[in-house]
Amino acid sequence: MHIVIMGCGRVGSALARALERQGHSVAVVDQDPTAFRRLGAGFHGRRVTGVGFDQDTLREAGIEEAGAFAAVSSGDNSNIIAARVARENFGVEHVAARIYDPRRAEVYQRLGIPTVATVRWTADQMLRRLLPSGSEPLWQDPSGSVQLAEVAFAPSWVGHKVTALEEASGARVAFITRLGEGVLPAPQMVVQEGDLVQVMVRKSELAAVEAVFAGGPKEGE
């Protein structure tokens, strides 16, 4: 897939290198030509100097054949404008914008523009490490009815199968972060100390899932 990235800061450059390592072709757009130094000598994609929401600049970056577009510059307005241009003017299917203002992020999410609210994400992740109880939504669909949430579990779940968590709570375990790596649950996988459990759940059922996870397994589970 060809992917266009607007913004060559720390996030944009890291994203570009990661995508290229996975075999994708990548073009990076930035107004400051010196920013491309962050890509390093090993980066083989396009470097395009210009405004990321300018249509001619985007064409130079290959937006017309792109399957995805990421707007990760330091400006909320620029990111959302660029994301809308990529989707509405060029028909790019997969578009995402980084937004610093969480209130704006929620608005654009409801409008169908996937967003990553940087400040909220960072704060949420810190809260999850400082106060490991309850749950923290990591993603939700545009309607807000389905969420991916990291849900804390009682120590008594350690040693029990992941499927027991699912059966008791009715939630679906999407993946587990174990020793810093994401792991897809296998049928015989058991919960280990230090695991971070991410589940897909209806927002209306999240409180009930939290209660089951916090309450521990019932006798016989």
N, C-alpha and C positions, 0 to 999 in steps of 0.2 A: 504494500500500500504506500502511496505517496502522502506525506503528512506535512502540513505547513504549521509552523510555530511562530507566533508573534511575541517578541520579547526574548532577548538573549541575556537575561540576568542569571542568577544562580539556578532558579527553577527551570527556565527555558533551556539553558545550556545542558543541564543535567538530563532533562527530558529528551532533548535532541540526541545526545550520545546514547541514552538507553534505547531509544527507538531504532537508531541505526545499528546498534549491536544485535537487535532482534531481526535485522534484515530488511527494515523499511527504508525507503528513500525519504530524505528529510530536507526541507528548506526552512531556514530561520530568517525572520525579518526583524530588523531593528533600525531605529533612526541613527544610532551611534555606531559607526563602523568599528570603533575600538572595542565594542562589546563582544565582537566575534572572537576575540582572543580567548574568551572563556571556553570556547569549543575545543581548543587544542589542535595540535597538528594532525591528529589521527582522524579528525572529522572530515568526511568526504562529501557531505551534502552541500546544498546551495547556501550562500550567504547573500542576502538581499538587503541593501541599505534603503530605507524609506519608511513611510508611515504605514502602519500595519492595516489600516482600514481603507487605504487608497486602492481603488480597483486595479489600476495599472501596476502598482507594486505587487499586489496579490497575484496578478497574472504572471508577472516575472518570476514569482516564487512557485508557479505551477498550480495555482489554486483550481484551475479548470479540470485538472486530472486528479485532484486530491480526494482522498477518501475520508480525511479527518483534518480538523483545524483546532489548534489550541491557542487561546489568547491569554498570555501570562505576563504581560507588561506590568509596570508599576501603577498604571492608571485604570481605575474602575471604568470610567466613561469610555476610554479607548478600547478596553477589552470587550465591553458589551457591544459597542458599535461594530467592532471588527467581527465579533461572533455573529451578529445579525447579518452583516454583509456577506460573510462566508456562506451562511445558510440560505438567506433569502435571495441573494443576487447570483450566487454560484451553485446553489443546490448541494452543498457539502452535507453529507448525511450525519457524520459524527462531529459535533462541535461542542467545545467546553470553554468557559471563561473563568479566570480567577478574579474574585471580587473581594476587596478588603472590608467593605461595609456589609455586615450580615443581613441588615434589613433589605438592602438592594438585592442581595443574593436570593432571598426568599421570593421577592417579586419576580425576578427573572426566571427563577426555577418554575414558578407557576405559569409563566409565559412559554415554557417549553425550552428555555436555554439552560442546559446543565451548567451549574456553577460550582466552584470550590471557594467557600468563604474562608480565606486564609486565617484571619484573626480568630474566628469562631473555632475552626478546626484545631488550631494550636491550643487555644484555651481548653477546648473539650478534651484533647489528649492529655493535657496536664492534669485536669480534674480527674480523669480516669485513673491516673497513677497515684494521685494524692488521696482520692476518696473512692476506693474500689468497691462501690456498692451500687445497687440499682442498675441503670442502663444509660447508655449514651448513644443517641442516633448518629449513625455515620453517613447515611444516605436515605433519601425517600423519593418515591416516584412523584411526578409533577402534581398529582392530585393530593399527595400527602397521606394516602390511605395505607400504603405499604412501606415499611421501613427496614433498613439493615441496621441493626443495633448491636453494640457490644454489651452483653449482659453479664454482670458479676454473678458468681455462683458460690454457694456455701462450701466450705472445705470438705463436708461430708460427701460431696459428689465425686471427689477424687477417687479413682479406682473403678468407678461405674462406667458403663458404656455410654458413648455419646447418644446412641439410639434411645437409651433410657431417659436422657434429658428431653429428647424430642417427644417421646411417648407421654411423658408426664406433663409437659408444658403445652404440647400442640404446636410448638414453633419448629421451624426447620433450621438446623444448624448449617449455615452456608460455608463457613470455614473456621478453622482454629488457628490462632497465631501461637506458635510454639517455638520457644528459643529464638524469637525474632523472625521466624519464617511462617508464611501462610501454608496451611496444610488442609487439603480437602478430606473430610471425614470418611473413613472406611467403615464397613459394617462392624468390625470387631474393635474399633478404636475406643480406648478408654480415656477418660478425663485425667489429666495429670496436673500436679501442682504447678502453678505459674502459667497455665494456659489462659488465653484470652478467647472467649467464645463469642463469635458473631452469628447472629440469627436473623432470618427473614421472618417478619411477623407483621400482622395487621396492627396499625397504630392503636386501634380500639382494644386490642388484646394484650398490649405490651405490659400493662400493670400486672395482669394475671401471670404472665410469663416470668416477670421479675419475682413475683411472690413464690412461684414454684422453684425457681433457681435458688432463691435465698433460703427457702425452707428446708432444702435438702431432700434426699430420696425418702420415700415412705417405705415401710417394712415390706420386703419382698421385691423391691425394684432393683 
